[in-house]
């Protein structure tokens, strides 16, 4: 499974926390449990939360915080609208190539 890559874009220090912005490129083979994303280089202790700033190609991305906010084991899950009607989103299926999907991710932690 080719994991997503997160390239450091910028950061802002807010009192004891840091906001770090990454340009994320999703991997070539999606796993339905989500892709692990390691942000420990710039957020070494714990992630408080994260959210995508932009989504491309019709996908919605969710950052799932790891236990105790571990920065090396958070996950990115990808969803799409399965039909033209409003309703629940469907998680992307196993082995889907999402390498064309890039977005900015804002991560808050310390």
C-alpha positions in Angstrom: 0.0 0.0 0.0 1.5 3.3 -1.0 0.8 5.7 1.9 -0.1 9.3 1.5 2.7 11.9 1.7 2.5 15.1 3.8 4.7 17.9 2.8 5.3 20.7 5.3 3.8 24.0 4.1 3.8 26.3 7.0 3.2 26.6 10.8 1.9 29.1 13.4 2.6 29.0 17.1 -0.4 29.6 19.3 0.5 29.8 23.0 1.4 26.2 23.8 0.0 24.7 20.6 1.1 24.7 17.0 -0.9 24.8 13.8 0.9 23.0 11.0 -0.2 23.1 7.4 0.6 20.2 5.2 0.1 19.6 1.5 -1.1 16.0 1.4 -1.1 13.7 -1.6 -3.2 10.5 -1.0 -1.7 7.1 -1.8 -2.0 4.8 -4.8 -3.8 2.0 -3.0 -6.4 3.1 -0.5 -7.1 0.8 2.5 -10.8 0.9 3.7 -9.6 1.4 7.3 -7.9 4.6 6.2 -4.3 5.6 5.5 -1.9 6.2 8.4 -0.4 9.7 8.3 2.7 10.4 10.4 2.9 14.1 11.4 5.3 13.6 14.3 8.2 15.6 12.7 6.4 18.9 13.4 3.9 17.8 16.1 6.1 15.5 18.3 3.9 15.0 21.3 0.2 14.9 20.5 -2.4 15.9 17.9 -5.4 17.7 19.3 -7.3 17.6 16.0 -7.0 18.1 12.3 -9.1 19.1 9.4 -8.7 19.4 5.6 -8.8 22.9 4.2 -9.6 21.9 0.7 -10.7 18.7 -1.0 -10.3 17.8 -4.7 -12.0 15.4 -7.1 -15.2 15.2 -5.2 -13.8 13.3 -2.1 -14.3 14.3 1.5 -11.3 13.6 3.8 -11.6 12.9 7.5 -8.6 12.9 9.9 -9.1 10.2 12.7 -7.1 11.1 15.7 -5.1 8.2 17.2 -5.3 7.0 20.8 -4.0 9.7 23.1 -3.4 11.9 20.0 -0.3 9.9 19.0 1.1 12.0 16.0 2.6 9.0 14.1 -0.6 6.9 13.9 -3.5 9.2 13.0 -5.5 8.1 9.9 -7.0 9.7 6.8 -10.3 8.3 5.6 -11.7 9.2 2.2 -15.4 9.3 1.4 -17.6 10.1 -1.6 -21.2 10.7 -2.4 -22.5 7.4 -3.8 -25.3 8.9 -5.8 -26.7 12.2 -7.0 -29.1 12.5 -4.0 -28.3 13.9 -0.6 -27.5 11.3 2.0 -24.7 9.5 3.8 -21.2 9.4 2.4 -19.6 6.1 1.4 -16.1 5.2 2.3 -13.8 4.7 -0.7 -13.3 1.0 -1.4 -10.1 -1.0 -0.9 -7.3 -0.6 -3.5 -8.7 2.6 -5.1 -6.0 4.8 -6.5 -6.3 8.3 -4.9 -2.9 9.6 -5.9 -4.5 12.4 -7.9 -6.2 13.7 -4.7 -4.2 16.6 -3.1 -5.4 18.9 -0.3 -4.1 21.0 2.5 -4.5 19.6 6.0 -4.4 21.8 9.1 -3.1 19.9 12.2 -3.2 21.3 15.7 -1.0 19.8 18.4 2.1 20.2 20.5 
